[in-house]
Amino acid sequence: MNAVVSTGLPTALTQHQRRPIKGISPKTWIIALSVVAVAVVAAFMLIDLRGNIGYILPRRAIKVGSMILVAYAVGVSTVLFQTVTSNRILTPSIMGFDALYMLIQTGLTFAIGGQALTMGAPARFVTEVALMVGFSFLLYRWLFTGGGKSLHLMLLVGIVFGTMFRGISSLLQRLIDPSEFIILQDLFFASFNNVDGLLLLVSALAVAAVSTLAWRMRHQLDVLSLGRETAINLGVDHKRSVISVLIICSVLVAVSTALVGPITFFGLLIASLAYQLCSHFRHAYVLPIAVLLGIIALVGGQLVLEQVFAFDTALSIVIEFVGGIVFIALLLKGKVK
């Protein structure tokens, strides 16, 4: 039994997935995307580099670092969440993280006033991460009992909570001062321009800690993707594995959202592209491809935004627009279980 779990998938399915799409193997995709990602990062760091280099380079490094961390956190959390839910259109944001983030920002502004928006970055970051992770922990503990129906119930309750959070946020936004609301609106869209270097380091350490657990579970994740019954028959502790994956997703999404803001459809976009490129559904291949696609999309998109459009629009708005189109396309094509 352990031998089956260590390899991840049954022999017949493994042989079927070894046939690469259009003759391109997953390893080739990883190498090619790595080269493109390095080139895009180098271009972002070096293009139009003049003036006080000692001041500009560190700021660009923090900006690039934040985009890489967000691409990693969102890509990994989306793929893992889709694995345990067995659904290709679900993302961790369905649990209400984005709505909770907006409620936290709106609630602080309503309770404290405009000074809440200038509150120290570390204090706000810790508060947001603690509330989002705490909310998810309570949701998992109360509702997840090990059955497939319980997981579906948890997803449904997450949607209900998200709707409730948005409703409360909308009510409070109507009650706060209009000038404060204008400033508050900027927090509802992801921004990489004012990331704190210390918070980026703390976020990287948190992401690295949960990533270690996720990497150790990569073979179990391959089995979980086959479904609950099959995973149990192959010797996987389904309840414990799913709870571990959900906790990993919660930490990744909470850290990413607290650091730069919500990006609802970005994970769906890069996860869908990763599955299209990778014929091997092993997580050891899908996860790196999703992360690399995320880095290329964020860094490359920000580069084009700065050099071509001169900041005339926000990158997160473009990502949400494209991600929404992908979401609708997946629904119309009927490729979702």
N, C-alpha and C positions, 0 to 999 in steps of 0.2 A: 504493500500500500504506500509506503513512504517513497518507493521508487517512482510511483506514478505521480505523486505530488511534486517531487523534485524536478521532474521533467515538465510538469505543468499541464500537458494535454495528452489525450490518448494518441496512439501511434497513427491511426487512420486519419484523424484530424490534423495531426502535425504534418504528415506527408502532403495532405491537401493544401495546407497553408504554405508549403515550401515553394509553390509555384508563384513566382513574382509577377506583379502586374507589368505588362508590356516589357518583360525581360529585364526589369530593373529590380535588383534585390534590395531588401531593407537596409543592409549595411552600406550599399552604394548611395542610397538616399541620405543616410546619416552623414556620410563623408561629404557628399555634394552640398547638403544644407549647412554643414559645419563651415565649409569654405565660404559660402555665401554670407553666413552670419558673421564670421570674422571680418570679411571684406566690408560689410555694412557698418559694423562697429568701428573699424579703422577709419572709414570714410567720415562717419559722424564725428569722431574725435579730431580729425586732421583737416577736414575741408574748412576753408575760410578761417584758418587759425592765424591770427595776427594780433598785435597789441601786447598786453601783459599776459604772456603765456603762463606764468606762474599762478595767475589768478583764474584764467579761463580753463586750463586743463583740469584742475581739480573739480571745478563745477560741472564740466562736461562728464567727468568720470562718475560723479555722483548721479548725474542724470541717466547715463547709460547703465550704471549699476542698478538703479531703481527699475528701469525698463526690463533688464534681464531678470531681476528677481520676480517682478510681476508676471512676466511671460512664463517663468518656471512655475510659480505658485498656481497661476490660473490654469495652465496647461495640464499639470500633474493632477490637480484637484478635479478638473472636469473629467479627465479620462478615468480616474479612479471612481468617481461618483457614478459615471455611466456604467462602469463595470458592475458595481454592486446593485444598481437599480435595473440593469438589463434594458436600458433605454437610451438611444442615441440623441435624443433631443433635450434630455434633462441636464441641468447644470446645478452646482451647489447654490446658486442664487435663488433657486426655487424654494429653498428653505427659509427665505426671508432675510438673508444677510444684508442685501442692498437696502431693503426697506428699513431694517433695524439701524443701519448706519445713518440713513437720512433722519430717522426719528431721534437718534442720539444728538445729531447736529442741531436739529430743530428744537429739541427739548432743552438743550443747554442754552441756546439763544433765547428761548422764551423765558426760562427760569432766571438766567443770570443777566441777559442783555447782550449788547454788542461786544462787551469785553470777553464773552465766551469765545468769540471768533478769534481773539488775539491771545487766548489762553496758551500757556506754554505747550509746545509741540510734544514733549515727552509725556506730560500729564494727559493730554488728549489721546495720545496714541495708546497708552496703557489702559485708559478708561474704555476706549472703543474695543480694543482686543479682548479685554476681560469680559465686557458685556456680551459680545458676539459669541465668544467661546462658551461662556456660561449659559447663554440661551440655548445653544446647540446641545450642550451636555445635558441640560434638564430635559430637552425634547427627546433625546435618545434614551435617557434613563427611564422616563415615564412611559414611553410608547413602544420601545423596541423590546419585544419579548421572544424573538427568535423565529417567528413565523413569517412567511412571505406577506400575509395580509397585514401584519404589524408594520412592516416596512412601507407598504402602500399607505397605511393609515398615517404614518409619520410624515410622508410626503404631502398628503392631503392637509394635515394639520399645519405643516410648514407653509403651505400656500395660504391657508386661512390667516395665520399669524402675519404673513407678509402683507396681505390685504388690510388687516387691521392696523398694522404699523403705518402703512401709507395713508390710511384714512385719518389717523391721529395726527400724523405729520401735516397733512393738508389743512386740518382744522387749526393747528397751532400756527401754521404759516399765515393764515388769514388774520391772526390776532397780533402778530408781531409788527414792529415798525417797518414801513416799506423800505426805508434805507437799509435796515439790517437784513431784510429779506433779499435785497439785490446782492449783498455780499454773501449771504447764505447760499444763494443759487450756485455760486462758483464751486462750492464744496460738493455739489451733487454730480459733478463730472470729474472723471479721473484727470489728474494733472501731474506731470513729472517735472515741473519747472522749479518748485520750491521744496524739494525733499531734503529733510535734515540728514546730514551724514551720520550722526550718531544713531538715529532711528533706523537708517538703512543697515547699519552694522548689527543692531539688535535683531532686526527682521531677518537678516541673513542667517544669524545663529539659530533663531527659532525654526526657520525653514530647513536648515541643515539637520537639526535634531529630528524632526518628523520625517525627513527624507531618508534618514538612515533606517527607520522602521519600515518605511514603504519599500525600500530596496530589498530588505530582508524578506518581505512578503511577496516579491514579484512572482514567484512560482505559484503561490496560493492565489494570487490575483488571476493568473492564467486559468486556474481551475474554476474560480468564482465566475468567470465570464461564461462558463458553460451552463450556468443555472444552479439554483439552490439544491435541487435533488441530486444532480450529477456531482456537485461538489461534496455533498455529504457522503455519497456512495464512494467517493475517492478518498475519503478520510480527512476532509477539511472540517474544522470546527466552524461551521458557517456563522453562527451567532457572534462568536468572539472575533472572527475575521472581519465581518461586516462592521461591527462596532468600532474596531480599530481603524478601518478605512474611513469611516465617517468622522472620527475624531481627527485623523490626519487632514481630511478635507476641510474641516472646520478651522483648524489652526492656519492652514495655508490661505484660505479665503479671508479669514479675519485679519491676518497680518497684511495681506495684499490690499484689502479694502481700507484699512486704517492708515496705511502708508500713503496711498495716492488717490483713493476714492473708488467708487464702484465702476466696474466694466461688465455689464450684464451679458452681452452676447459674444464677447471675445473668446471665452473658453469654448463655446459651441463652434465657433468658426475654425479655430486651429485644430480642435479635436476631430472635426469632420474631415478637414483636409488631411490630417495625419492618417486616418483610417483609409482614405482614398489612395494615398501614396503607398501605404504599407500593407502588403498582402499577408504578412505574418502578423497575427493578432496577439503575439506575445508582448507583454508589457515592456520587456527589455528593449524592444524595437519601437513600439508605438509611443512610449513616453519621451524618449529623446527626440523623435521626429516632431512631436507636438511642441516640445519646448523650443526647438530650433525654429520652427515655423513662427512661434510666438515672438521670438527675438527678432527675426527678420521683419515681421509685420510691425512691431512697435518701433524698433530703432530705424528701420527703413522708412516707415510712415512718418516718423518725427523728422527725419532728415529731409524728406520731400516737402513736408509741411513748412520747415524753416527756410529751405533754400529756394523752393519754387513758389509757394503761396505766401511766404513771409508772415506766418502766424495769422492768416485771415480766417482760419477756422480751427476748432479744437480737434485733436486727433481722436479723442474718445468718441466724439460725435460721428466721425467717419466710420470708426470701428463698429459702433452700434448700428449704423445704417447698413453696412455690409453684412454684419452678423445677423441682423433681422431678415435680410434677403435670404441668407443661407437657411435660416430657421424655417421660413415659409417654403423654400424649395424642398427641404427634407419632408415637410408635411405633404406637399403636393405630389411628390414622387412616391410616397408610400413606402419609404425605406426604413421606417421606424417600426419596431416591434410593438 
